[in-house]
Amino acid sequence: MNETNAISVREIVRDIIELTDHLNSKEELKTAWREIRLALDYLSAKDSMFRSREELQEKLKKYDSDR
């Protein structure tokens, strides 16, 4: 991970902690959790896509070398 992205990740973590410390109602917590979870779902989906693509590329290379 490049330095800019690493800094962004640390900032997001700090922002989530700060946000959590300021949420005071069940509804605020529920809304924050729902929206953050959706963003994490998006991140997870992109991670899965990259891992699947790498796995497929490795299998294709192996297939091509076996010819």
A tleap script that builds the chain and sets N, CA, C and O, in Angstrom:
source leaprc.protein.ff14SB
mol = sequence {
  NMET ASN GLU THR ASN ALA ILE SER VAL ARG
  GLU ILE VAL ARG ASP ILE ILE GLU LEU THR
  ASP HIE LEU ASN SER LYS GLU GLU LEU LYS
  THR ALA TRP ARG GLU ILE ARG LEU ALA LEU
  ASP TYR LEU SER ALA LYS ASP SER MET PHE
  ARG SER ARG GLU GLU LEU GLN GLU LYS LEU
  LYS LYS TYR ASP SER ASP CARG
}
set mol.1.N position { 0.855 -1.167 0.000 }
set mol.1.CA position { 0.000 0.000 0.000 }
set mol.1.C position { 0.901 1.230 0.000 }
set mol.1.O position { 1.858 1.315 0.769 }
set mol.2.N position { 0.583 2.170 -0.866 }
set mol.2.CA position { 1.414 3.369 -0.893 }
set mol.2.C position { 1.127 4.246 0.330 }
set mol.2.O position { 0.119 4.071 1.015 }
set mol.3.N position { 2.024 5.178 0.583 }
set mol.3.CA position { 1.943 5.990 1.800 }
set mol.3.C position { 0.656 6.801 1.880 }
set mol.3.O position { 0.067 6.924 2.953 }
set mol.4.N position { 0.215 7.355 0.753 }
set mol.4.CA position { -1.014 8.154 0.736 }
set mol.4.C position { -2.216 7.309 1.155 }
set mol.4.O position { -3.044 7.749 1.953 }
set mol.5.N position { -2.308 6.090 0.610 }
set mol.5.CA position { -3.426 5.219 0.972 }
set mol.5.C position { -3.339 4.772 2.421 }
set mol.5.O position { -4.362 4.669 3.099 }
set mol.6.N position { -2.134 4.507 2.904 }
set mol.6.CA position { -1.957 4.105 4.310 }
set mol.6.C position { -2.399 5.222 5.241 }
set mol.6.O position { -3.030 4.970 6.268 }
set mol.7.N position { -2.069 6.454 4.884 }
set mol.7.CA position { -2.498 7.601 5.685 }
set mol.7.C position { -4.017 7.703 5.660 }
set mol.7.O position { -4.633 7.959 6.694 }
set mol.8.N position { -4.631 7.507 4.491 }
set mol.8.CA position { -6.086 7.570 4.382 }
set mol.8.C position { -6.756 6.512 5.251 }
set mol.8.O position { -7.763 6.785 5.904 }
set mol.9.N position { -6.195 5.307 5.258 }
set mol.9.CA position { -6.761 4.238 6.086 }
set mol.9.C position { -6.696 4.632 7.556 }
set mol.9.O position { -7.678 4.481 8.283 }
set mol.10.N position { -5.554 5.133 7.995 }
set mol.10.CA position { -5.421 5.562 9.398 }
set mol.10.C position { -6.416 6.672 9.730 }
set mol.10.O position { -6.996 6.682 10.816 }
set mol.11.N position { -6.615 7.602 8.803 }
set mol.11.CA position { -7.578 8.684 9.023 }
set mol.11.C position { -8.994 8.135 9.140 }
set mol.11.O position { -9.762 8.588 9.989 }
set mol.12.N position { -9.349 7.175 8.308 }
set mol.12.CA position { -10.682 6.569 8.368 }
set mol.12.C position { -10.883 5.867 9.702 }
set mol.12.O position { -11.938 5.996 10.323 }
set mol.13.N position { -9.873 5.124 10.144 }
set mol.13.CA position { -9.967 4.434 11.437 }
set mol.13.C position { -10.175 5.453 12.557 }
set mol.13.O position { -11.050 5.280 13.406 }
set mol.14.N position { -9.373 6.506 12.556 }
set mol.14.CA position { -9.534 7.550 13.586 }
set mol.14.C position { -10.913 8.199 13.511 }
set mol.14.O position { -11.536 8.459 14.540 }
set mol.15.N position { -11.389 8.461 12.289 }
set mol.15.CA position { -12.712 9.082 12.125 }
set mol.15.C position { -13.816 8.177 12.660 }
set mol.15.O position { -14.763 8.654 13.286 }
set mol.16.N position { -13.699 6.884 12.418 }
set mol.16.CA position { -14.720 5.950 12.920 }
set mol.16.C position { -14.712 5.936 14.446 }
set mol.16.O position { -15.770 5.936 15.074 }
set mol.17.N position { -13.530 5.923 15.036 }
set mol.17.CA position { -13.436 5.945 16.506 }
set mol.17.C position { -14.038 7.240 17.050 }
set mol.17.O position { -14.816 7.221 18.005 }
set mol.18.N position { -13.672 8.361 16.435 }
set mol.18.CA position { -14.207 9.647 16.894 }
set mol.18.C position { -15.721 9.701 16.725 }
set mol.18.O position { -16.431 10.152 17.623 }
set mol.19.N position { -16.214 9.249 15.589 }
set mol.19.CA position { -17.652 9.221 15.353 }
set mol.19.C position { -18.346 8.372 16.404 }
set mol.19.O position { -19.355 8.786 16.975 }
set mol.20.N position { -17.813 7.198 16.657 }
set mol.20.CA position { -18.408 6.284 17.628 }
set mol.20.C position { -18.494 6.931 19.008 }
set mol.20.O position { -19.493 6.791 19.712 }
set mol.21.N position { -17.437 7.636 19.378 }
set mol.21.CA position { -17.433 8.307 20.679 }
set mol.21.C position { -18.490 9.401 20.780 }
set mol.21.O position { -18.915 9.748 21.882 }
set mol.22.N position { -18.919 9.949 19.642 }
set mol.22.CA position { -19.901 11.037 19.648 }
set mol.22.C position { -21.340 10.575 19.424 }
set mol.22.O position { -22.268 11.371 19.569 }
set mol.23.N position { -21.539 9.323 19.080 }
set mol.23.CA position { -22.899 8.823 18.869 }
set mol.23.C position { -23.527 8.497 20.220 }
set mol.23.O position { -22.919 7.831 21.058 }
set mol.24.N position { -24.755 8.977 20.415 }
set mol.24.CA position { -25.364 8.850 21.740 }
set mol.24.C position { -26.734 8.196 21.760 }
set mol.24.O position { -27.311 8.007 22.830 }
set mol.25.N position { -27.262 7.849 20.597 }
set mol.25.CA position { -28.582 7.230 20.607 }
set mol.25.C position { -28.553 5.934 19.789 }
set mol.25.O position { -27.677 5.713 18.953 }
set mol.26.N position { -29.526 5.109 20.064 }
set mol.26.CA position { -29.654 3.845 19.342 }
set mol.26.C position { -29.818 4.111 17.846 }
set mol.26.O position { -29.235 3.404 17.024 }
set mol.27.N position { -30.597 5.112 17.492 }
set mol.27.CA position { -30.839 5.427 16.075 }
set mol.27.C position { -29.567 5.932 15.397 }
set mol.27.O position { -29.269 5.530 14.272 }
set mol.28.N position { -28.816 6.804 16.065 }
set mol.28.CA position { -27.558 7.289 15.488 }
set mol.28.C position { -26.591 6.124 15.264 }
set mol.28.O position { -25.953 6.036 14.215 }
set mol.29.N position { -26.484 5.238 16.244 }
set mol.29.CA position { -25.596 4.083 16.115 }
set mol.29.C position { -26.032 3.171 14.978 }
set mol.29.O position { -25.206 2.694 14.200 }
set mol.30.N position { -27.338 2.933 14.887 }
set mol.30.CA position { -27.867 2.058 13.839 }
set mol.30.C position { -27.594 2.649 12.448 }
set mol.30.O position { -27.178 1.931 11.539 }
set mol.31.N position { -27.826 3.939 12.290 }
set mol.31.CA position { -27.597 4.594 10.998 }
set mol.31.C position { -26.121 4.564 10.628 }
set mol.31.O position { -25.767 4.236 9.495 }
set mol.32.N position { -25.268 4.904 11.575 }
set mol.32.CA position { -23.827 4.902 11.304 }
set mol.32.C position { -23.361 3.496 10.943 }
set mol.32.O position { -22.608 3.315 9.987 }
set mol.33.N position { -23.802 2.510 11.699 }
set mol.33.CA position { -23.379 1.132 11.429 }
set mol.33.C position { -23.824 0.693 10.041 }
set mol.33.O position { -23.046 0.094 9.299 }
set mol.34.N position { -25.066 0.987 9.689 }
set mol.34.CA position { -25.603 0.581 8.389 }
set mol.34.C position { -24.794 1.202 7.247 }
set mol.34.O position { -24.439 0.511 6.293 }
set mol.35.N position { -24.506 2.484 7.340 }
set mol.35.CA position { -23.795 3.162 6.264 }
set mol.35.C position { -22.330 2.740 6.194 }
set mol.35.O position { -21.792 2.562 5.101 }
set mol.36.N position { -21.687 2.581 7.328 }
set mol.36.CA position { -20.293 2.134 7.331 }
set mol.36.C position { -20.207 0.695 6.833 }
set mol.36.O position { -19.285 0.346 6.096 }
set mol.37.N position { -21.173 -0.146 7.237 }
set mol.37.CA position { -21.179 -1.537 6.776 }
set mol.37.C position { -21.324 -1.612 5.266 }
set mol.37.O position { -20.681 -2.445 4.627 }
set mol.38.N position { -22.153 -0.762 4.686 }
set mol.38.CA position { -22.296 -0.746 3.221 }
set mol.38.C position { -20.981 -0.383 2.552 }
set mol.38.O position { -20.616 -0.967 1.532 }
set mol.39.N position { -20.274 0.576 3.121 }
set mol.39.CA position { -18.972 0.955 2.562 }
set mol.39.C position { -17.981 -0.203 2.703 }
set mol.39.O position { -17.193 -0.454 1.792 }
set mol.40.N position { -18.013 -0.902 3.822 }
set mol.40.CA position { -17.138 -2.062 4.021 }
set mol.40.C position { -17.515 -3.202 3.080 }
set mol.40.O position { -16.641 -3.919 2.594 }
set mol.41.N position { -18.801 -3.370 2.823 }
set mol.41.CA position { -19.238 -4.377 1.846 }
set mol.41.C position { -18.659 -4.079 0.466 }
set mol.41.O position { -18.238 -4.990 -0.247 }
set mol.42.N position { -18.640 -2.807 0.097 }
set mol.42.CA position { -18.075 -2.388 -1.182 }
set mol.42.C position { -16.579 -2.692 -1.226 }
set mol.42.O position { -16.078 -3.222 -2.217 }
set mol.43.N position { -15.870 -2.354 -0.151 }
set mol.43.CA position { -14.440 -2.640 -0.066 }
set mol.43.C position { -14.186 -4.143 -0.150 }
set mol.43.O position { -13.262 -4.581 -0.835 }
set mol.44.N position { -14.990 -4.917 0.534 }
set mol.44.CA position { -14.846 -6.372 0.518 }
set mol.44.C position { -15.097 -6.934 -0.876 }
set mol.44.O position { -14.381 -7.831 -1.322 }
set mol.45.N position { -16.101 -6.416 -1.562 }
set mol.45.CA position { -16.406 -6.888 -2.915 }
set mol.45.C position { -15.247 -6.601 -3.866 }
set mol.45.O position { -14.900 -7.441 -4.697 }
set mol.46.N position { -14.655 -5.431 -3.746 }
set mol.46.CA position { -13.526 -5.093 -4.616 }
set mol.46.C position { -12.320 -5.975 -4.290 }
set mol.46.O position { -11.605 -6.404 -5.195 }
set mol.47.N position { -12.092 -6.245 -3.013 }
set mol.47.CA position { -11.015 -7.146 -2.611 }
set mol.47.C position { -11.239 -8.537 -3.194 }
set mol.47.O position { -10.305 -9.159 -3.701 }
set mol.48.N position { -12.469 -9.022 -3.122 }
set mol.48.CA position { -12.800 -10.342 -3.683 }
set mol.48.C position { -12.566 -10.368 -5.187 }
set mol.48.O position { -12.061 -11.354 -5.724 }
set mol.49.N position { -12.931 -9.285 -5.867 }
set mol.49.CA position { -12.741 -9.199 -7.305 }
set mol.49.C position { -11.257 -9.291 -7.656 }
set mol.49.O position { -10.875 -10.028 -8.566 }
set mol.50.N position { -10.425 -8.546 -6.937 }
set mol.50.CA position { -8.987 -8.575 -7.211 }
set mol.50.C position { -8.398 -9.956 -6.938 }
set mol.50.O position { -7.601 -10.462 -7.727 }
set mol.51.N position { -8.796 -10.570 -5.808 }
set mol.51.CA position { -8.264 -11.899 -5.494 }
set mol.51.C position { -8.720 -12.924 -6.525 }
set mol.51.O position { -7.937 -13.788 -6.919 }
set mol.52.N position { -9.963 -12.845 -6.965 }
set mol.52.CA position { -10.466 -13.772 -7.982 }
set mol.52.C position { -9.733 -13.587 -9.300 }
set mol.52.O position { -9.382 -14.560 -9.967 }
set mol.53.N position { -9.505 -12.331 -9.674 }
set mol.53.CA position { -8.801 -12.057 -10.917 }
set mol.53.C position { -7.380 -12.622 -10.859 }
set mol.53.O position { -6.924 -13.239 -11.821 }
set mol.54.N position { -6.681 -12.421 -9.750 }
set mol.54.CA position { -5.325 -12.961 -9.607 }
set mol.54.C position { -5.334 -14.482 -9.694 }
set mol.54.O position { -4.477 -15.072 -10.353 }
set mol.55.N position { -6.288 -15.114 -9.039 }
set mol.55.CA position { -6.376 -16.574 -9.068 }
set mol.55.C position { -6.639 -17.069 -10.491 }
set mol.55.O position { -6.032 -18.042 -10.937 }
set mol.56.N position { -7.529 -16.407 -11.187 }
set mol.56.CA position { -7.821 -16.799 -12.568 }
set mol.56.C position { -6.607 -16.596 -13.471 }
set mol.56.O position { -6.326 -17.434 -14.328 }
set mol.57.N position { -5.893 -15.498 -13.288 }
set mol.57.CA position { -4.704 -15.251 -14.096 }
set mol.57.C position { -3.650 -16.323 -13.849 }
set mol.57.O position { -2.999 -16.777 -14.790 }
set mol.58.N position { -3.475 -16.730 -12.599 }
set mol.58.CA position { -2.525 -17.794 -12.284 }
set mol.58.C position { -2.941 -19.110 -12.940 }
set mol.58.O position { -2.095 -19.828 -13.473 }
set mol.59.N position { -4.227 -19.429 -12.906 }
set mol.59.CA position { -4.716 -20.663 -13.526 }
set mol.59.C position { -4.528 -20.625 -15.036 }
set mol.59.O position { -4.169 -21.635 -15.640 }
set mol.60.N position { -4.767 -19.472 -15.650 }
set mol.60.CA position { -4.580 -19.350 -17.092 }
set mol.60.C position { -3.106 -19.500 -17.463 }
set mol.60.O position { -2.784 -20.137 -18.466 }
set mol.61.N position { -2.204 -18.916 -16.660 }
set mol.61.CA position { -0.771 -19.069 -16.913 }
set mol.61.C position { -0.382 -20.539 -16.823 }
set mol.61.O position { 0.378 -21.037 -17.653 }
set mol.62.N position { -0.900 -21.225 -15.821 }
set mol.62.CA position { -0.592 -22.650 -15.660 }
set mol.62.C position { -1.149 -23.440 -16.842 }
set mol.62.O position { -0.485 -24.331 -17.372 }
set mol.63.N position { -2.347 -23.114 -17.240 }
set mol.63.CA position { -2.972 -23.786 -18.386 }
set mol.63.C position { -2.128 -23.578 -19.648 }
set mol.63.O position { -1.865 -24.521 -20.394 }
set mol.64.N position { -1.708 -22.328 -19.873 }
set mol.64.CA position { -0.898 -22.016 -21.056 }
set mol.64.C position { 0.458 -22.711 -21.005 }
set mol.64.O position { 0.967 -23.142 -22.040 }
set mol.65.N position { 1.052 -22.826 -19.817 }
set mol.65.CA position { 2.369 -23.478 -19.725 }
set mol.65.C position { 2.263 -24.997 -19.887 }
set mol.65.O position { 3.244 -25.650 -20.245 }
set mol.66.N position { 1.085 -25.560 -19.629 }
set mol.66.CA position { 0.872 -27.004 -19.771 }
set mol.66.C position { 0.608 -27.419 -21.207 }
set mol.66.O position { 0.581 -28.614 -21.502 }
set mol.67.N position { 0.418 -26.481 -22.091 }
set mol.67.CA position { 0.097 -26.797 -23.486 }
set mol.67.C position { 1.254 -27.362 -24.211 }
set mol.67.O position { 1.146 -27.680 -25.395 }
savepdb mol mol.pdb
quit
